[in-house]
Amino acid sequence: MAYLSLQNLSKRFGPTLAVRDFNLEVERGEFVSFLGPSGCGKTTTLRMIAGFELPTSGRIILDGSDITTLPPNRRHIGMVFQSYALFPNLTVADNIAFGLKVAKRPPEEIRKTVSEMLDLIRLTGFENRYPYQLSGGQQQRVALARALAIRPRVLLLDEPLSALDAKIRVELRAEIRRIQQTLGITAIYVTHDQEEALSLSDRVVVMYEGRIEQVGTPFEVYNYPKTRFVASFIGQLNLIPVIVEDPQQGKVRFDNNVLQVEPLPHLSRGQAVTLALRPEEMNLGEVEGRNHVRGRVLDVMFLGAIVRVRVDLQGREVLADLFNERQLALPRPGDQVIINFPPHACWIINEA
Amino acid sequence: MDRNAHAPLRQRLLSWFILFLGGLYFFVPLIATIDFSLRARKGVLSALAYQRVLSDPRFASAFTFSLEMALLTVVVGVILVVPTAYWIRLRLPQLRPVVEFITLMPFVVPAIVLVFGLIRVFSRPPFLLTNSFTGTQILLVAGYVVLVLPYLYRAVDTGLQAIDIRTLTEAAQSLGAGWWVIITQIIFPNLRSAILSGAFLTITIVMGELTMASFLVGLKAFGPYMSQVGQNRAYEGAALAVISFALTWAFTMLFQFVGRRALGGDQAFGAR
């Protein structure tokens, strides 16, 4: 049995079902993210694991014992909050020591753990500062150390980076992953930021309207989205309406173009479906063995590492992401271009 | 600030004039009282009235008695109000309007009604308290707690509003803390300045309170004593008013000082 097991969890707030029939197994030492738009139930699920909300139905099993109704202060589960939630009246060292003092650990052990934790979050020398004397990023590192000091069985992180600047966010993201791996701690991370979820996690749980849409590695959920929601929520997606021409050969028609995709044995000739593909699979120019469609450049967005070109593809807007190179000749709005993409890059989303 | 700097001269003069009027309203009676209190000896200014007041042993005993009652009121009130206000904000926010209304009752029900009610209920079994001095002191403190509720509750509630008690509570819970630890180690310390300002108001009100004290303990309390002196001996009454005014101010200063020290200096009021 998995280390942490969430079985048929549901949570109802009045008339709304915030979480419905949530099932997940988390292994020891795993880093799992709950990803979804606001209101998808990810935070509610996390709060049920922490014990701040009681599930309407379902069970939570941690390390073989049922903790569904155990009060939060007896679960031994650490939590990091979006708003840091450091105790304003306590110094950095006292904040980190709080859980150990509550557990009545010997002073010598507390002192040692606090100094280890400060070392881990690279804030040695800050022990006597108060929270208001720290930057947001530093406060969140202290909050992380405070949660880790009690050696929690699971570490929960509720959008811990949302209140921080972009640069600090990326730095701290790497820090969180490093610390989690150093300690081998089981972590559950709630975020609405797909980049965070993809870069940090062993597995991503994509949620929408209280339900799990897909569970998988970042690679899987990005490249093989199982539902239309996952496909559109994670990354950018180009959708092209096509008519199936030859299911066995994998030929579809878009306007006057016949496009080659993978064989579509489950579809029938003449069926209207939607072709999906990622902007980074689309390129400009003609390349042997690829599909080609003519289009007109609408605008060009320079994003640094990539250049995002918005193209009108015979009445259909698509995005093409090009890798930046110093020699790249940027297309201009109004230019006529040929878009190419490989047959295996596309997948079919059935029209409802 | 900017607006003031650019305001026309006439408008600024008007502001100062209004401030001046306000000052007059506040200071003229005070100066008059001080002046009057110094005229106990005909024709010269002297501290005679003050000497008489301070040499009266009843002054010291009434003052200490009321101060004790005030401190007890603060302790009981804080123990009652802080956990209540905390719990209502945390778990029963829908009850907030009700509780706020209840705490405002002392503004609606006069102290005289309250004290009669107390005496009626507690002057016969099963709650007989009026037959002993300790009993009446308990009643007095209980009455004072009700009387200061509007001030104490509001101060504490405002203090609670300033901190994110829900998240702090959850953070403490996730670290293993139970309710006792959360209230004593997180809520109380972070409400220190709010509690101090509520306590200060409580002390000022109790020190001058007349109605309840007259009915329950009579001249043993400072309010009735002051009133009696004021009725019988004009100069001493004025001197007493000045002394009590000065003591009140001294208390304000003391609390501000203690409060600021407890919060770790002026900076604590700065960012965040």
Chai-1 contact restraints between the chains, C-beta under 6 A:
chainA,res_idxA,chainB,res_idxB,connection_type,confidence,min_distance_angstrom,max_distance_angstrom,comment,restraint_id
A,F52,B,E170,contact,1.0,0.0,6.0,A-B,restraint_1
A,P72,B,Q173,contact,1.0,0.0,6.0,A-B,restraint_2
A,P72,B,S174,contact,1.0,0.0,6.0,A-B,restraint_3
A,N73,B,Q173,contact,1.0,0.0,6.0,A-B,restraint_4
A,N73,B,G176,contact,1.0,0.0,6.0,A-B,restraint_5
A,N73,B,A177,contact,1.0,0.0,6.0,A-B,restraint_6
A,N73,B,G178,contact,1.0,0.0,6.0,A-B,restraint_7
A,M79,B,S174,contact,1.0,0.0,6.0,A-B,restraint_8
A,F81,B,T167,contact,1.0,0.0,6.0,A-B,restraint_9
A,S83,B,T167,contact,1.0,0.0,6.0,A-B,restraint_10
A,A85,B,T167,contact,1.0,0.0,6.0,A-B,restraint_11
A,A85,B,L168,contact,1.0,0.0,6.0,A-B,restraint_12
A,A85,B,A171,contact,1.0,0.0,6.0,A-B,restraint_13
A,F87,B,I186,contact,1.0,0.0,6.0,A-B,restraint_14
A,P88,B,N190,contact,1.0,0.0,6.0,A-B,restraint_15
A,N89,B,P189,contact,1.0,0.0,6.0,A-B,restraint_16
A,N89,B,N190,contact,1.0,0.0,6.0,A-B,restraint_17
A,F98,B,L175,contact,1.0,0.0,6.0,A-B,restraint_18
A,G99,B,L175,contact,1.0,0.0,6.0,A-B,restraint_19
A,G99,B,G176,contact,1.0,0.0,6.0,A-B,restraint_20
A,V102,B,G176,contact,1.0,0.0,6.0,A-B,restraint_21
A,V102,B,A177,contact,1.0,0.0,6.0,A-B,restraint_22
A,V102,B,V181,contact,1.0,0.0,6.0,A-B,restraint_23
A,A103,B,G176,contact,1.0,0.0,6.0,A-B,restraint_24
A,Y132,B,A271,contact,1.0,0.0,6.0,A-B,restraint_25
A,Y132,B,R272,contact,1.0,0.0,6.0,A-B,restraint_26
